[in-house]
Amino acid sequence: MMKIRIACLAGAAASISLLHAQAANAATETVLYSFCSQNDCADGGEPTAPLTIAGDTLYGTASDIDSPGAGTIYALDPRSGAEKTVFAFSSENIEGALPNGGILNVNNTLYGLTELGGTYVSGALFSLDRKTGAETVVHSFGDPGDGDSPYWNNSLILVKGKLYGTTYSGGAYNNGVVFSVDPRSGTETILHSFQNADGANPTSGLIEIDGMLYGTTASGGPSYQGTVFSISPETGAEAVLYSFKGGSDGGLPAGGLLAYKGILYGTTSITAFSLDPRKDVETVLHTFRGGADGSGPVGSLIDVHGTLYGATRSGGTGCRGGGCGTVFSMNPRSGAENVVYAFQDNGGSDGNEPYAGLVEFKGALYGTTVFGGANNSGTIYKVTP
């Protein structure tokens, strides 16, 4: 699987967009903020990561490589749409560069990953004090045998005082690793190096269920189409629960997993699936056909009162020549899928290509798009189903 860096496009000045409604499904979308990195703004642009809720504020990362620095951490007031750059990574790269993943909030400290930068220019795990705005590199990736380049869908989790995540490459076989880091000391442990047969190139984070960690790899496995795996945080013992074949079951899962009533849910490049970790049985719930249905789900799913929600980066009825992406809902039992909102090609004010998953906050869904908005540098949007 090749690493793809998102291209930069031109745009104009930032603004808050108007409401867009799709009458077919009665959902309302609001563009809360348009990034303006194309005009050398300091807010970054082209966000690929999901948002994080901390108090009444949404936090995220933006990593446009053509912005003045090397990406930002930002905060957004979901009521007013006011955006603030909390920290701007510099072109020096010592504190990390290209923060593509999501943010983890632990007791007013934000933790995240950068794809590049750090001591060895191979990425970093950083912390940021919400009160002071001070940023600290907790661990720099790139030592021999260490992981390399935490990729753009990766978010950290905290389990028993340690941070856990994955890197896209590096490790003993250069296929990526699962790691833990003690946030107090910065001590890192490589739990597992992927060997390709058991998966390769994880682009997403992990989830924890009853003391076990679960995740996906975007490549590797017998058919080179990716895997679903489990791993013990105590021993590092890893097991492949399912290897995708690339046919009707899909393949190349870029997003992470969701646990709902003991079952794992996720997406591949063309499907939404469920997997019973007790039986290693995988079921295709829905196949995205493109067009109005949407195609190319990338981010992870979320559960809102028993309904699953996600986004596709393309497809939908709103764009000329293929579509701009959708927000969809899904019944986890039947797999029945409904397009909640289709992003619109309306001259640039709407968002385009939502790579990230969603978060639910006070009855509404919030997410980011990589392109679109007033400056074609991406947006933060709100959808009310």
N, C-alpha and C positions, 0 to 999 in steps of 0.2 A: 504494500500500500504506500503510495507516494504522499508526502506531506504537501499540503496545498496552502499557500499563503494567499490570503484574500487581497485582491487587487484594490487599488484606490481609484476613485472616480471624482470628477470635479463637482463643485456645488457652489451655493451662495450663502447668504447670512442666516444665522440660526433664528428660529421663531417657534412659538407654540402653534400647532396646527389646529384646524377646525375639526369638528366631529365628522365621522364617516359612518353611515349606516348601510347595512346590507338588508334590504327588505325581505329577501328570501328566507332569512333565518332569524330576523328580528333582533340581531345582536348589534350593539353599538360599540364602536372603537374610537378612542381618543388618542391622538398623538400628544403625549405630555411634554416631550422634549425632543428637539432635533439637534444632533451633534453638528459641530461646525469646523471640524479639523481641516477641511479643505481650504479654509480661510485663515490658516495658521492660528486657530483658536487653541487655547490651552486645555480644552475639555476632552481631548482625545476624539476617537471616532471608531466606527465599524465595530460595535460591541458584539462579541460572540458568546458571552457568558450570561448565565441566568442571574437574576437579581436575588438579593438576600434581604430579609426583613430584620431590622434591629430597632426595637421600640416602634415608633411611628415613621421610621425613615427607611427607604430602600437604598441599598448599596450595590454597586456593581463595578466592573472593570471595563475599560475601553483601550484598545491596543493598536490603533491605526499607526502603521510604521511610517507613514508620511507626515504625521503631525509633528509639531516642533520638538517634542521630547521622545519618549519611548513608551507611552501609554499612561493611563491615569486610573486612580480609584476615585469614584464619584459617589455623591449622595444625592438623593432626590426626595423632595416632599411630595408624596402622592396626591395630596389635596390641592396644592397650588401648581405643581409642575416645576417648581423652582429647583434648579440643579446647581450643585457646588462641587468643584474639584477638591477632593480631600487631600490627595497626594498626586504629584506628577513625577513620574519616573524620568530621570534625565538621560541625556545621550551618553553620559559617562558609563552607564550600565552596571556600576558597582553594586547598586541596591536592587538590581534586577531590571529586566526589560521585557516588554510585551506581556502584560498580565492578562492572559486569555481566559483564565478559569474563573469560577465563582468564588465568592467570599464566604468565610465561616466566621461567625460572631461568637466569641467566648468571653463572657464577663467584660464587655466593653473593649475587648481587643479583637481586631479583625486579622484573620489569617488567610493567606492566599499563595498562589504559585505564579511564577513568571516563566515563560518559555525560554527566554534567553537571559543574558546578563549574569550577575553574580561573579564570584572570584574567578571561575573558570569559563565564563560566558556560556554555560550550559543550562542556565535556569537557576532559580532560587525559590526557597520557601521563606516568606516574609511575614512579619507581624506589623500592625499599625494600631497605635493607641487612639481610640476614638476621641478622647478628650483633648489630647495635645497635638495629634496629627503626626507624631514621631514614628518613623518607619525604621524597622530593624530587620536585617537579614538573619534569619534563624539558622538556615543551612543553605550552602551553595552546592549545587549538583556538579558533577563532572570529574570527581576523583576516579582513578582506575577501578573498574567494577561497579561504580556508582551509576545511578540512573542519569538520564540526560533528557532535557526538553519535555517537561510536563506540558501536555498538549491542551488544546483550547476548550475542551468540554470538562476539564478536570476540576473537581472541587475536593477539598479536604473534609474529613470527618474526625471527630474526637471520640476516642474509646478509651476509657480508664486512664485519662490523663495524657494520652499520646495521640498525635496526629497521624492519620493514615492517608495514603494516596498512591498514585501511579505515575510513571513517566512513560513517554512514547517510545523512547529508545534508551540505549545504555544498558548496563548490567553485564553479566558474564557472556551473553550471546548477542548483545546489541539489539535485542527485541523488546526492551522495556522491562520495568520492574514494578513490584509492589514494595513500598517502603513504609517505615514508621519513623517519626521524629519526636523526641522529647522537647516540647516547646520551652522548657525551662533551661535546659543545658545545650540544646541544639544537636544532641547526639542522634545520629541516624542509624537505622538498622535496615538492611536489605532483607526482606522476608522471602522474596522469590524473584528469580530472573527467568523470564519467559524464554523457552527454547524453540519456539515456532511450532513444534508439534502440539504443544499445549496452549497455543495462542501467541500472538505477537502484537505489539503496537497498541496498547490500551490508550484510548483518547478521553476516557471518562473516569469519574471517581468511583468510590466504593460505597456500599451500604452495609450496615451491621444488623444481623438478626440472631438473637440468642447466642451471642458470643462468637459467631462466624461472620467473616466478611465475604461479600459477593460483588462481582463486577463483570465487565465484558472486555474483550479484546477486539480491535477493529480488523485484525488480520490473523493469519496463522491458523492452526488446526489442520486436519487431514485434507480439507478442500481449500485451504487458504482463504476462508470466508469469515473467520472470526469465531470466537467461543464465548460461552458463559462459564465462569469459573467460581469456585469457592476457595477460601484460604483461611487457615487458622492464624489469628494474630499472635497466638502464644508460641506455636511451633513453626509456622511458615509452611506447613503441609498444604499443598495446593491440589485441587481436583477439578478436572474438566467436567462440568455438568451437561454441556451440550456443545456440539460442533456444528456450525451452520454449513449447509451444502451449496448454497448459492442458487438453488432452484426455487421451487415454490415456497420454501421455508425462509427465503431471503438470505442475506449475508451482509458482512461489513457493518456491524452495529457500531455507531459512533457515540450513541448516548449511553447513560448509565441505567441502572435498574430501579424499579419501585417495588416495594413489598406491600401487598394488600391481602389480608386474611390468609397469610401463610403461603401465598403464591407470588412468584416474581413476574413482573411485567416490564417489557421493554420494546424497543423498535430496532429494525434493521433498515437498510436503504430502501426497502419496498414494503415491509410488513410491520404490523404490531403483533407481538407474541406474548404468551404466558408460559411459565415453566414451573412445574412443581419440583422444588429442590429435594423433596423426599424420594421421588420416583425418577427424577431426571427425565420427565416427560414434557416435551415442548409442543405447544399448540399455536398454530397461526390463527389469530383472532380476526385480522383484517389485512387485506392486500391493497395498498394504495395504487390506483390505476393511472394517476396523473389526471390532467384536465381539471374538471370541477372538484374532483375528490382530493386533490393535493398529491404531492409526491416528495420523496426525499426527507422523511423525518430525521432530525439530527439530535435534538435535545431530549432530555429525559421526560418521562410522564410524571404527572402529579395526580393525587387522589383528592377530590373535593366532594365530601359527603357521598362516597360510593360511586362517583362518576370519574373516569379518567380523562385528563385533558393533556393536550400536547400541541405541537406546531410542526408544520412541514415547511421546508425552505422554498419550495416551488409549487407549481400547480395552483388551482383555484380559478375562479371565474373572472378575477379582477384585472388580469394583465394581458397585454398583447404578446403573442409569441411564446406562450408557455406558462405564464402565471407568476405571481409574486409571492406565493405562499399562503398558508391558511393557519387558523387556529381550529382545532377539532376536539370533539368530545367522543367518548367511547364507553359502552357498557362493558365492564370487565367480565361479565358472565356470558353474554351472547356475542360480544364483539361488534355489535351494531355501532356504526360510526356516523357522526353528523358533523358537517362543516359549520362551525359556529361563526366564523368570520373569514372572508377572503380579502386579502390585501389588494388595494386598488392601484392601478396605473392611471393616476389622475393628474399628471403633470408634476409629480414630485412631492406633494405634501404628505402623502401616506408613507408608511414604512414599507420596506421590501426585504424579503429573504430573512425570516426569523430563524436563526441557527440555534438559539437558546431555548431551553424549556421555560415553563411558566412558574409564577408563584401566585398564590391566592392571598388576598389581603382585603378584609372587610367586604367580602362578597363579590369582589372583582378580580379579574386575572390580569397580571402585569408581566410584560416581557420586553425583549429588545429585538430590533432588526439590524442587520449588518449594513444595508443600504437604505435608500429612500429618505424621506423627510425633506425639510426645506433646503438642505445642502447636499443631499445624497451621501451623507456620511453616517447614516443610521439614526435610529430613534429609540426612545422608550415609550411604550404604548400601554394602554389600558383597554381591556375588553370586558364589557358587561354582558354576560350571556342572557 
